[in-house]
């Protein structure tokens, strides 16, 4: 392919292999007796519950660590493929520099760090929502309200200007790199570049990730659908046009869930 360096014949299979390994790990985890730990109910049963109970703060710490492990795997599987244009631009700009592979690793580490930070914040939000449900008898019997609120939030966000400002940054890898890369301190600059791109990707996609968390990270089908949508949105010529139809669909789903929840609540 025109413009590829001689190192790309090694890098591209390695990049694809990393994404493939993440998917294989998720699939094996999903098929194992421990698949329930990909969801939010980590401490209610099994060996992990005893482990959590035996450690100081373990009922929060251990589930949090397992969540981070699953989240990083999920991010590598669904989000790394969307970064390939950025990574290829970055490699072409830095392939002649010493430790070029290390710089790419720092770039991807920064990207995953941004998504991991969001995952930790989302996990804390999930814990707070769970505690709110436990403290409210009404919410215990009307948990659908949280799901409907997440769907509505994700749907409305698809129509905001913030969504499309972040999406434009994700869709312009060359401009993104040239605006931020000076090369004076290559390693920290590579990490910051990956972090910045990850922050913009979080800004573009965070409501959809919350939808996936509400469904459960162990849903491989949801992850495949979400990963395909994000790849199309960021890399296809007509990507910016698909956000609003998806937003409208999410709003309709929120309305349907609300109608079903109210119907059950009123005995209708």
Backbone as CSV, one residue per row, in Angstrom:
resi,resn,N_x,N_y,N_z,CA_x,CA_y,CA_z,C_x,C_y,C_z
1,UNK,0.855,-1.201,0.000,0.000,0.000,0.000,0.886,1.245,0.000
2,UNK,0.549,2.236,-0.785,1.355,3.435,-0.908,1.426,4.175,0.415
3,UNK,2.637,4.618,0.790,2.816,5.381,2.015,3.149,4.555,3.232
4,UNK,3.080,3.239,3.144,3.424,2.398,4.278,4.945,2.272,4.385
5,UNK,5.453,2.225,5.585,6.876,2.005,5.789,7.153,0.517,5.794
6,UNK,8.425,0.177,5.725,8.775,-1.247,5.702,8.491,-1.919,7.038
7,UNK,8.314,-1.112,8.089,8.021,-1.692,9.395,6.554,-2.069,9.550
8,UNK,5.704,-1.553,8.668,4.279,-1.801,8.819,3.898,-3.255,8.590
9,UNK,4.705,-3.977,7.827,4.386,-5.394,7.613,4.503,-6.186,8.909
10,UNK,5.237,-5.640,9.887,5.301,-6.275,11.203,4.273,-5.659,12.146
11,UNK,4.090,-4.344,12.020,3.211,-3.659,12.963,1.746,-4.038,12.768
12,UNK,1.282,-4.039,11.518,-0.137,-4.287,11.268,-0.587,-5.652,11.781
13,UNK,0.154,-6.747,11.524,-0.254,-8.024,12.126,-0.207,-7.995,13.655
14,UNK,0.777,-7.274,14.206,0.861,-7.187,15.665,-0.329,-6.434,16.233
15,UNK,-0.706,-5.342,15.584,-1.857,-4.557,16.032,-3.129,-5.387,15.944
16,UNK,-3.323,-6.047,14.790,-4.507,-6.890,14.619,-4.504,-8.044,15.613
17,UNK,-3.319,-8.607,15.875,-3.227,-9.708,16.830,-3.583,-9.270,18.244
18,UNK,-3.189,-8.048,18.616,-3.530,-7.532,19.946,-5.043,-7.401,20.109
19,UNK,-5.689,-6.842,19.080,-7.150,-6.717,19.123,-7.792,-8.102,19.144
20,UNK,-7.276,-9.007,18.316,-7.821,-10.366,18.280,-7.679,-11.082,19.610
21,UNK,-6.528,-10.927,20.252,-6.331,-11.552,21.562,-7.303,-10.997,22.598
22,UNK,-7.578,-9.699,22.514,-8.544,-9.110,23.455,-9.924,-9.733,23.254
23,UNK,-10.330,-9.912,21.982,-11.629,-10.544,21.717,-11.638,-11.995,22.184
24,UNK,-10.552,-12.717,21.939,-10.490,-14.116,22.374,-10.591,-14.202,23.893
25,UNK,-9.873,-13.308,24.593,-9.925,-13.311,26.054,-11.338,-13.039,26.558
26,UNK,-12.012,-12.075,25.921,-13.390,-11.778,26.322,-14.323,-12.951,26.052
27,UNK,-14.161,-13.598,24.903,-15.012,-14.738,24.572,-14.778,-15.891,25.537
28,UNK,-13.519,-16.172,25.863,-13.215,-17.247,26.807,-13.767,-16.919,28.188
29,UNK,-13.638,-15.660,28.593,-14.177,-15.226,29.878,-15.697,-15.381,29.872
30,UNK,-16.322,-14.997,28.759,-17.774,-15.076,28.659,-18.270,-16.525,28.717
31,UNK,-17.476,-17.481,28.221,-17.886,-18.881,28.217,-17.489,-19.624,29.487
32,UNK,-16.732,-18.971,30.357,-16.244,-19.618,31.564,-17.287,-19.534,32.681
33,UNK,-17.081,-20.301,33.774,-18.000,-20.202,34.924,-17.951,-18.835,35.597
34,UNK,-16.976,-17.996,35.225,-16.814,-16.693,35.867,-17.332,-15.550,34.995
35,UNK,-18.153,-15.879,34.015,-18.643,-14.844,33.110,-19.467,-13.790,33.841
36,UNK,-20.073,-14.173,34.972,-20.895,-13.208,35.711,-20.078,-12.017,36.205
37,UNK,-18.743,-12.194,36.300,-17.915,-11.100,36.783,-17.661,-10.037,35.722
38,UNK,-18.117,-10.276,34.496,-18.086,-9.220,33.490,-19.258,-8.262,33.667
39,UNK,-20.228,-8.671,34.482,-21.370,-7.813,34.760,-21.109,-7.050,36.053
40,UNK,-22.118,-6.404,36.589,-21.895,-5.563,37.754,-22.073,-6.290,39.074
41,UNK,-22.598,-7.488,39.069,-22.897,-8.191,40.313,-21.748,-9.156,40.645
42,UNK,-20.618,-8.597,41.102,-19.413,-9.400,41.278,-19.339,-10.120,42.618
43,UNK,-19.972,-9.604,43.661,-19.671,-10.060,45.009,-20.777,-10.883,45.642
44,UNK,-21.762,-11.298,44.871,-22.892,-11.968,45.500,-22.715,-13.463,45.626
45,UNK,-21.765,-14.062,44.884,-21.657,-15.511,44.941,-20.253,-15.947,44.547
46,UNK,-19.939,-17.208,44.867,-18.701,-17.814,44.397,-17.495,-17.456,45.227
47,UNK,-16.322,-17.902,44.746,-15.070,-17.727,45.449,-14.725,-16.262,45.628
48,UNK,-15.029,-15.444,44.645,-14.659,-14.046,44.731,-15.347,-13.351,45.891
49,UNK,-16.568,-13.774,46.222,-17.264,-13.163,47.350,-16.483,-13.378,48.644
50,UNK,-15.944,-14.584,48.842,-15.147,-14.861,50.033,-13.867,-14.043,50.026
51,UNK,-13.250,-13.937,48.846,-12.032,-13.150,48.736,-12.298,-11.694,49.065
52,UNK,-13.376,-11.170,48.544,-13.728,-9.778,48.811,-13.936,-9.545,50.307
53,UNK,-14.635,-10.483,50.933,-14.958,-10.323,52.344,-13.719,-10.430,53.223
54,UNK,-12.684,-11.127,52.762,-11.502,-11.371,53.592,-10.492,-10.247,53.520
55,UNK,-10.612,-9.327,52.574,-9.636,-8.258,52.412,-10.183,-6.952,52.963
56,UNK,-9.301,-6.124,53.581,-9.743,-4.798,54.019,-10.214,-3.982,52.816
57,UNK,-11.452,-3.581,52.857,-12.006,-2.841,51.727,-12.206,-3.688,50.491
58,UNK,-12.131,-5.005,50.655,-12.164,-5.892,49.494,-13.466,-5.880,48.748
59,UNK,-14.569,-5.594,49.414,-15.859,-5.590,48.732,-15.956,-4.465,47.713
60,UNK,-15.044,-3.498,47.796,-14.967,-2.433,46.798,-13.735,-2.617,45.914
61,UNK,-12.589,-2.923,46.549,-11.324,-2.973,45.822,-11.267,-4.103,44.801
62,UNK,-11.587,-5.337,45.243,-11.457,-6.486,44.351,-12.425,-6.392,43.167
63,UNK,-13.707,-6.106,43.397,-14.584,-5.929,42.232,-14.112,-4.819,41.306
64,UNK,-13.567,-3.740,41.916,-13.070,-2.652,41.087,-11.922,-3.087,40.207
65,UNK,-10.995,-3.883,40.763,-9.865,-4.372,39.969,-10.321,-5.301,38.852
66,UNK,-11.291,-6.165,39.152,-11.814,-7.063,38.121,-12.539,-6.260,37.049
67,UNK,-13.270,-5.239,37.476,-13.936,-4.374,36.507,-12.918,-3.716,35.581
68,UNK,-11.822,-3.206,36.155,-10.801,-2.538,35.338,-10.225,-3.519,34.324
69,UNK,-9.954,-4.772,34.762,-9.417,-5.767,33.842,-10.376,-6.020,32.679
70,UNK,-11.655,-6.210,32.986,-12.642,-6.422,31.945,-12.815,-5.199,31.061
71,UNK,-12.760,-4.024,31.674,-12.938,-2.783,30.913,-11.793,-2.578,29.925
72,UNK,-10.540,-2.826,30.376,-9.390,-2.663,29.482,-9.481,-3.649,28.321
73,UNK,-9.878,-4.892,28.606,-10.058,-5.868,27.532,-11.127,-5.409,26.554
74,UNK,-12.236,-4.925,27.082,-13.325,-4.465,26.233,-12.891,-3.269,25.388
75,UNK,-12.142,-2.342,25.995,-11.671,-1.180,25.258,-10.716,-1.588,24.145
76,UNK,-9.798,-2.508,24.462,-8.856,-2.984,23.450,-9.590,-3.658,22.297
77,UNK,-10.658,-4.385,22.621,-11.388,-5.116,21.587,-12.234,-4.192,20.721
78,UNK,-12.888,-3.211,21.329,-13.856,-2.401,20.580,-13.304,-1.066,20.112
79,UNK,-12.374,-0.458,20.883,-11.940,0.896,20.573,-10.611,0.958,19.838
80,UNK,-9.687,0.035,20.112,-8.391,0.097,19.427,-8.526,0.080,17.899
81,UNK,-9.430,-0.749,17.324,-9.540,-0.715,15.855,-9.874,0.668,15.307
82,UNK,-10.593,1.485,16.076,-10.952,2.815,15.587,-9.762,3.766,15.595
83,UNK,-8.673,3.414,16.283,-7.500,4.290,16.359,-6.498,4.019,15.251
84,UNK,-6.734,3.026,14.402,-5.722,2.642,13.414,-5.307,3.807,12.510
85,UNK,-6.229,4.632,12.000,-5.766,5.768,11.182,-4.811,6.686,11.939
86,UNK,-5.111,6.983,13.208,-4.221,7.825,14.015,-2.861,7.162,14.180
87,UNK,-2.848,5.870,14.502,-1.601,5.161,14.732,-0.759,5.137,13.463
88,UNK,-1.369,4.925,12.303,-0.621,4.880,11.056,-0.013,6.244,10.727
89,UNK,-0.763,7.326,10.945,-0.218,8.664,10.739,0.957,8.897,11.675
90,UNK,0.788,8.519,12.924,1.842,8.727,13.915,3.094,7.928,13.553
91,UNK,2.913,6.701,13.105,4.068,5.874,12.731,4.830,6.478,11.547
92,UNK,4.106,7.011,10.597,4.778,7.592,9.433,5.572,8.838,9.807
93,UNK,5.118,9.538,10.850,5.828,10.733,11.277,7.029,10.412,12.163
94,UNK,7.011,9.227,12.793,8.046,8.925,13.796,8.859,7.681,13.479
95,UNK,8.643,7.036,12.312,9.293,5.748,12.077,10.808,5.859,12.022
96,UNK,11.353,7.039,11.650,12.806,7.199,11.569,13.428,7.550,12.917
97,UNK,12.593,7.804,13.931,13.125,8.174,15.244,13.536,6.924,16.008
98,UNK,14.505,7.066,16.927,14.863,5.920,17.772,13.670,5.461,18.613
99,UNK,13.604,4.181,18.873,12.557,3.587,19.714,11.156,3.890,19.165
100,UNK,11.002,3.742,17.855,9.701,4.021,17.252,8.600,3.135,17.807
101,UNK,8.913,1.851,18.045,7.911,0.957,18.617,7.505,1.365,20.015
102,UNK,8.466,1.863,20.794,8.149,2.334,22.144,7.231,3.543,22.109
103,UNK,7.426,4.415,21.129,6.575,5.594,21.014,5.135,5.201,20.687
104,UNK,4.963,4.209,19.807,3.615,3.733,19.487,2.971,3.109,20.725
105,UNK,3.769,2.346,21.485,3.247,1.750,22.716,2.801,2.830,23.688
106,UNK,3.594,3.916,23.798,3.214,5.021,24.682,1.941,5.693,24.198
107,UNK,1.807,5.842,22.868,0.592,6.428,22.298,-0.638,5.604,22.676
108,UNK,-0.557,4.286,22.467,-1.692,3.425,22.770,-1.941,3.352,24.275
109,UNK,-0.877,3.414,25.067,-1.044,3.406,26.528,-1.795,4.644,26.985
110,UNK,-1.473,5.792,26.410,-2.199,7.011,26.759,-3.659,6.928,26.369
111,UNK,-3.916,6.353,25.197,-5.295,6.193,24.745,-6.085,5.296,25.692
112,UNK,-5.506,4.142,26.037,-6.193,3.227,26.953,-6.322,3.827,28.342
113,UNK,-5.342,4.654,28.752,-5.418,5.288,30.078,-6.617,6.221,30.162
114,UNK,-6.895,6.965,29.080,-8.057,7.855,29.081,-9.347,7.058,29.235
115,UNK,-9.459,5.947,28.496,-10.659,5.127,28.596,-10.747,4.426,29.948
116,UNK,-9.600,4.050,30.519,-9.615,3.410,31.837,-10.093,4.393,32.895
117,UNK,-9.632,5.647,32.799,-10.089,6.669,33.743,-11.599,6.849,33.649
118,UNK,-12.122,6.870,32.427,-13.577,6.964,32.270,-14.262,5.742,32.856
119,UNK,-13.679,4.559,32.628,-14.279,3.331,33.158,-14.358,3.338,34.675
120,UNK,-13.302,3.833,35.322,-13.307,3.906,36.786,-14.394,4.871,37.260
121,UNK,-14.507,6.017,36.572,-15.560,6.974,36.944,-16.941,6.375,36.732
122,UNK,-17.112,5.642,35.628,-18.405,5.018,35.362,-18.706,3.928,36.381
123,UNK,-17.665,3.186,36.790,-17.850,2.155,37.814,-18.299,2.794,39.129
124,UNK,-17.678,3.927,39.491,-18.087,4.629,40.708,-19.525,5.103,40.601
125,UNK,-19.905,5.578,39.409,-21.293,5.994,39.199,-22.242,4.813,39.347
126,UNK,-21.827,3.647,38.822,-22.650,2.451,38.966,-22.818,2.039,40.413
127,UNK,-21.728,2.133,41.202,-21.819,1.824,42.628,-22.780,2.776,43.340
128,UNK,-22.690,4.067,42.980,-23.588,5.048,43.598,-25.045,4.766,43.225
129,UNK,-25.276,4.405,41.950,-26.641,4.085,41.532,-27.155,2.846,42.253
130,UNK,-26.274,1.840,42.415,-26.675,0.637,43.143,-27.019,0.928,44.586
131,UNK,-26.227,1.798,45.203,-26.504,2.173,46.600,-27.819,2.938,46.694
132,UNK,-28.088,3.792,45.704,-29.350,4.541,45.694,-30.534,3.596,45.590
133,UNK,-30.401,2.577,44.740,-31.478,1.598,44.590,-31.692,0.838,45.890
134,UNK,-30.583,0.449,46.559,-30.712,-0.295,47.829,-31.382,0.531,48.910
135,UNK,-31.199,1.839,48.852,-31.763,2.701,49.898,-33.204,3.126,49.596
136,UNK,-33.655,2.873,48.382,-34.997,3.314,47.983,-35.869,2.112,47.650
137,UNK,-36.906,1.932,48.415,-37.839,0.835,48.137,-38.505,1.050,46.790
138,UNK,-38.832,2.305,46.477,-39.503,2.592,45.217,-38.615,2.222,44.034
139,UNK,-37.320,2.608,44.099,-36.412,2.296,43.000,-36.151,0.798,42.889
140,UNK,-36.231,0.091,44.024,-36.043,-1.354,43.981,-37.050,-2.008,43.047
141,UNK,-38.265,-1.487,43.023,-39.307,-2.044,42.170,-39.472,-1.275,40.862
142,UNK,-38.663,-0.235,40.675,-38.745,0.556,39.448,-37.357,0.834,38.888
143,UNK,-36.522,-0.202,38.901,-35.167,-0.054,38.396,-35.102,0.277,36.924
144,UNK,-36.193,0.015,36.205,-36.238,0.356,34.778,-35.983,1.837,34.542
145,UNK,-36.274,2.670,35.570,-36.123,4.110,35.407,-34.674,4.480,35.121
146,UNK,-33.724,3.779,35.760,-32.309,4.073,35.532,-31.929,3.715,34.102
147,UNK,-32.369,2.541,33.645,-32.086,2.151,32.271,-32.679,3.118,31.262
148,UNK,-33.910,3.558,31.511,-34.556,4.509,30.603,-33.808,5.839,30.591
149,UNK,-33.329,6.269,31.756,-32.593,7.535,31.837,-31.279,7.445,31.063
150,UNK,-30.575,6.302,31.163,-29.320,6.124,30.430,-29.575,6.144,28.931
151,UNK,-30.614,5.440,28.487,-30.947,5.419,27.056,-31.321,6.813,26.557
152,UNK,-32.116,7.536,27.335,-32.532,8.881,26.936,-31.329,9.817,26.857
153,UNK,-30.452,9.755,27.852,-29.249,10.591,27.863,-28.385,10.299,26.641
154,UNK,-28.177,9.006,26.361,-27.353,8.625,25.208,-27.990,9.080,23.908
155,UNK,-29.310,8.978,23.809,-29.993,9.397,22.599,-29.916,10.896,22.378
156,UNK,-30.185,11.688,23.413,-30.149,13.139,23.281,-28.745,13.638,22.961
157,UNK,-27.739,12.964,23.505,-26.358,13.408,23.280,-25.974,13.338,21.810
158,UNK,-26.597,12.437,21.065,-26.265,12.300,19.639,-26.658,13.542,18.834
159,UNK,-27.438,14.436,19.434,-27.880,15.648,18.731,-27.145,16.902,19.206
160,UNK,-26.145,16.767,20.103,-25.469,17.931,20.658,-24.258,18.331,19.817
161,UNK,-23.874,19.595,19.912,-22.690,20.076,19.197,-21.406,19.489,19.794
162,UNK,-21.381,19.229,21.106,-20.200,18.641,21.739,-19.866,17.300,21.114
163,UNK,-20.888,16.504,20.858,-20.690,15.204,20.222,-19.922,15.348,18.911
164,UNK,-20.311,16.315,18.100,-19.730,16.433,16.758,-18.399,17.169,16.767
165,UNK,-18.152,18.010,17.771,-16.813,18.593,17.911,-15.800,17.505,18.252
166,UNK,-16.179,16.626,19.172,-15.293,15.517,19.535,-15.127,14.546,18.367
167,UNK,-16.215,14.288,17.649,-16.146,13.376,16.513,-15.242,13.929,15.415
168,UNK,-15.308,15.243,15.160,-14.449,15.838,14.145,-12.977,15.653,14.484
169,UNK,-12.637,15.779,15.768,-11.245,15.576,16.179,-10.824,14.129,15.961
170,UNK,-11.707,13.196,16.243,-11.388,11.780,16.058,-11.265,11.418,14.584
171,UNK,-11.957,12.141,13.723,-11.972,11.814,12.296,-10.851,12.513,11.519
172,UNK,-10.016,13.290,12.184,-8.950,14.040,11.508,-7.595,13.677,12.103
173,UNK,-7.122,12.446,11.872,-5.888,12.012,12.549,-4.660,12.831,12.164
174,UNK,-4.517,13.206,10.895,-3.335,13.961,10.489,-3.300,15.325,11.172
175,UNK,-4.413,16.045,11.108,-4.472,17.340,11.771,-4.300,17.217,13.281
176,UNK,-4.851,16.134,13.850,-4.746,15.926,15.297,-3.287,15.760,15.702
177,UNK,-2.547,14.941,14.954,-1.150,14.683,15.303,-0.292,15.926,15.068
178,UNK,-0.418,16.564,13.901,0.447,17.705,13.592,0.216,18.879,14.536
179,UNK,-1.009,19.006,15.062,-1.302,20.100,15.980,-0.709,19.874,17.370
180,UNK,-0.361,18.631,17.681,0.070,18.320,19.048,1.471,17.723,19.142
181,UNK,2.066,17.364,18.032,3.358,16.677,18.066,4.482,17.652,17.735
182,UNK,5.438,17.784,18.669,6.613,18.612,18.443,7.890,17.780,18.366
183,UNK,7.920,16.647,19.058,9.060,15.760,18.996,10.221,16.138,19.883
184,UNK,10.034,17.099,20.760,11.139,17.511,21.637,11.344,16.505,22.765
185,UNK,10.252,15.994,23.279,10.313,14.943,24.317,9.411,13.816,23.829
186,UNK,9.926,12.970,22.968,9.074,12.033,22.224,8.219,11.123,23.099
187,UNK,8.792,10.542,24.150,8.033,9.568,24.923,6.844,10.195,25.654
188,UNK,7.060,11.242,26.480,5.875,11.839,27.130,4.906,12.475,26.146
189,UNK,5.436,13.037,25.036,4.531,13.606,24.035,3.661,12.524,23.397
190,UNK,4.238,11.340,23.178,3.462,10.237,22.601,2.330,9.838,23.535
191,UNK,2.635,9.729,24.820,1.602,9.373,25.793,0.517,10.442,25.837
192,UNK,0.927,11.712,25.870,-0.067,12.800,25.930,-0.917,12.836,24.673
193,UNK,-0.294,12.540,23.528,-1.066,12.509,22.287,-2.132,11.425,22.335
194,UNK,-1.742,10.225,22.791,-2.716,9.147,22.940,-3.792,9.496,23.956
195,UNK,-3.390,10.110,25.073,-4.354,10.526,26.097,-5.348,11.527,25.516
196,UNK,-4.847,12.531,24.790,-5.732,13.557,24.215,-6.720,12.944,23.240
197,UNK,-6.223,12.040,22.395,-7.134,11.398,21.448,-8.162,10.558,22.187
198,UNK,-7.737,9.868,23.246,-8.678,9.095,24.044,-9.730,9.966,24.692
199,UNK,-9.337,11.150,25.166,-10.302,12.062,25.790,-11.353,12.498,24.778
200,UNK,-10.924,12.810,23.551,-11.891,13.186,22.524,-12.810,12.007,22.169
201,UNK,-12.240,10.802,22.135,-13.079,9.628,21.845,-14.075,9.375,22.967
202,UNK,-13.635,9.572,24.208,-14.570,9.463,25.334,-15.669,10.510,25.185
203,UNK,-15.271,11.742,24.844,-16.258,12.801,24.669,-17.260,12.497,23.584
204,UNK,-16.835,11.744,22.577,-17.718,11.389,21.469,-18.658,10.241,21.822
205,UNK,-18.162,9.296,22.631,-18.854,8.005,22.762,-19.313,7.648,24.172
206,UNK,-19.063,8.498,25.177,-19.300,8.063,26.552,-20.752,7.645,26.827
207,UNK,-21.781,8.298,26.265,-23.138,7.821,26.590,-23.402,6.412,26.063
208,UNK,-22.857,6.094,24.872,-23.049,4.753,24.333,-22.334,3.711,25.193
209,UNK,-21.198,4.081,25.752,-20.496,3.154,26.644,-21.303,2.931,27.921
210,UNK,-21.977,3.975,28.404,-22.840,3.806,29.574,-24.002,2.876,29.258
211,UNK,-24.528,2.978,28.027,-25.591,2.049,27.619,-25.071,0.618,27.677
212,UNK,-23.860,0.405,27.175,-23.300,-0.934,27.183,-23.090,-1.429,28.609
213,UNK,-22.655,-0.538,29.497,-22.473,-0.931,30.895,-23.808,-1.279,31.536
214,UNK,-24.850,-0.541,31.169,-26.174,-0.837,31.723,-26.649,-2.206,31.269
215,UNK,-26.320,-2.570,30.016,-26.689,-3.888,29.504,-25.810,-4.963,30.116
216,UNK,-24.518,-4.625,30.315,-23.565,-5.588,30.852,-22.397,-5.768,29.901
217,UNK,-21.179,-5.609,30.417,-20.006,-5.712,29.555,-19.822,-7.116,29.022
218,UNK,-20.490,-8.093,29.633,-20.353,-9.455,29.149,-21.168,-9.743,27.899
219,UNK,-21.942,-8.766,27.431,-22.745,-8.967,26.230,-21.859,-8.778,25.003
220,UNK,-21.339,-9.886,24.452,-20.444,-9.807,23.310,-21.162,-9.195,22.105
221,UNK,-22.442,-9.516,21.948,-23.199,-8.953,20.835,-23.262,-7.434,20.892
222,UNK,-23.525,-6.883,22.084,-23.564,-5.430,22.238,-22.200,-4.825,21.943
223,UNK,-21.132,-5.490,22.396,-19.794,-4.961,22.161,-19.452,-4.960,20.677
224,UNK,-19.825,-6.029,19.975,-19.580,-6.082,18.538,-20.336,-4.965,17.825
225,UNK,-21.597,-4.788,18.188,-22.409,-3.746,17.551,-21.845,-2.361,17.851
226,UNK,-21.451,-2.138,19.101,-20.911,-0.837,19.489,-19.586,-0.567,18.787
227,UNK,-18.708,-1.578,18.738,-17.428,-1.408,18.069,-17.598,-1.119,16.589
228,UNK,-18.528,-1.815,15.928,-18.777,-1.583,14.501,-19.325,-0.174,14.276
229,UNK,-20.250,0.245,15.138,-20.815,1.593,14.993,-19.739,2.658,15.135
230,UNK,-18.874,2.525,16.153,-17.844,3.538,16.383,-16.818,3.555,15.256
231,UNK,-16.471,2.378,14.749,-15.524,2.328,13.631,-16.103,3.023,12.406
232,UNK,-17.383,2.778,12.108,-18.022,3.431,10.967,-18.142,4.934,11.187
233,UNK,-18.516,5.309,12.384,-18.726,6.723,12.667,-17.428,7.518,12.541
234,UNK,-16.321,6.929,12.972,-15.046,7.661,12.979,-14.288,7.574,11.668
235,UNK,-14.506,6.510,10.897,-13.630,6.272,9.749,-14.324,6.238,8.394
236,UNK,-15.652,6.157,8.355,-16.328,6.096,7.060,-16.700,7.507,6.600
237,UNK,-16.836,7.727,5.285,-17.177,9.064,4.780,-18.515,9.566,5.299
238,UNK,-19.449,8.673,5.526,-20.776,9.094,5.969,-20.963,8.888,7.481
239,UNK,-19.842,8.745,8.213,-19.916,8.513,9.659,-20.709,9.547,10.439
240,UNK,-20.491,10.860,10.196,-21.230,11.858,10.987,-22.735,11.805,10.805
241,UNK,-23.205,11.158,9.733,-24.649,11.142,9.473,-25.388,10.023,10.201
242,UNK,-24.657,9.091,10.803,-25.358,7.965,11.419,-25.654,8.185,12.901
243,UNK,-25.073,9.245,13.483,-25.276,9.475,14.908,-26.709,9.817,15.258
244,UNK,-27.336,10.671,14.456,-28.698,11.115,14.785,-29.735,10.000,14.649
245,UNK,-29.683,9.162,13.603,-30.624,8.034,13.576,-30.448,7.094,14.779
246,UNK,-29.200,6.881,15.186,-28.965,6.051,16.373,-29.538,6.749,17.605
247,UNK,-29.341,8.071,17.689,-29.902,8.815,18.815,-31.414,8.711,18.874
248,UNK,-32.065,8.839,17.713,-33.522,8.720,17.679,-33.961,7.328,18.116
249,UNK,-33.221,6.304,17.694,-33.559,4.927,18.092,-33.445,4.753,19.600
250,UNK,-32.399,5.336,20.197,-32.217,5.220,21.648,-33.334,5.937,22.405
251,UNK,-33.755,7.088,21.897,-34.855,7.814,22.545,-36.139,6.994,22.468
252,UNK,-36.399,6.374,21.323,-37.586,5.516,21.185,-37.506,4.335,22.145
253,UNK,-36.314,3.740,22.283,-36.139,2.637,23.234,-36.410,3.105,24.659
254,UNK,-35.932,4.315,25.000,-36.185,4.854,26.342,-37.677,5.048,26.570
255,UNK,-38.368,5.546,25.550,-39.821,5.735,25.675,-40.532,4.399,25.821
256,UNK,-40.106,3.410,25.058,-40.724,2.087,25.174,-40.497,1.462,26.525
257,UNK,-39.262,1.601,27.051,-38.973,1.061,28.383,-39.786,1.770,29.446
258,UNK,-39.937,3.083,29.280,-40.729,3.856,30.246,-42.199,3.421,30.200
259,UNK,-42.728,3.266,29.001,-44.120,2.842,28.865,-44.332,1.457,29.470
260,UNK,-43.384,0.563,29.231,-43.501,-0.775,29.802,-43.401,-0.745,31.311
261,UNK,-42.464,0.080,31.823,-42.310,0.182,33.273,-43.529,0.787,33.954
262,UNK,-44.079,1.834,33.358,-45.268,2.441,33.934,-46.461,1.499,33.838
263,UNK,-46.532,0.724,32.746,-47.625,-0.227,32.612,-47.590,-1.295,33.674
264,UNK,-46.373,-1.796,33.973,-46.240,-2.809,35.027,-46.541,-2.199,36.373
265,UNK,-46.043,-0.932,36.576,-46.239,-0.282,37.880,-47.697,-0.014,38.177
266,UNK,-48.482,0.256,37.136,-49.908,0.533,37.366,-50.793,-0.694,37.210
267,UNK,-50.126,-1.808,36.895,-50.895,-3.058,36.738,-51.619,-3.140,35.438
268,UNK,-51.210,-2.211,34.443,-51.863,-2.202,33.152,-51.311,-3.222,32.213
